Amino acid sequence: MKDYHINIFYSEEDGGYIADIPDLEMCSAFGATQEQALIEVQAAKKLWIEAAKENGYPIPHPTYKPAIYAIS
């Protein structure tokens, strides 16, 4: 099974890394390092899916495909 795509980027404003899962609306997390942000968003994903199941909401299939940019 395919898993959800995770974006991780540095936020100057927050002074750390933000990780989000585009297929799961409002599913994101913060970490002081990229690794910490990844661990936190994986925990958030688990809780997001559990909450959706408990409330009878649909769980979207992974569909997000990131754009790949080439710098010349």
Order of alpha helices (4+ residues) and beta strands (2+ residues): beta-beta-beta-alpha
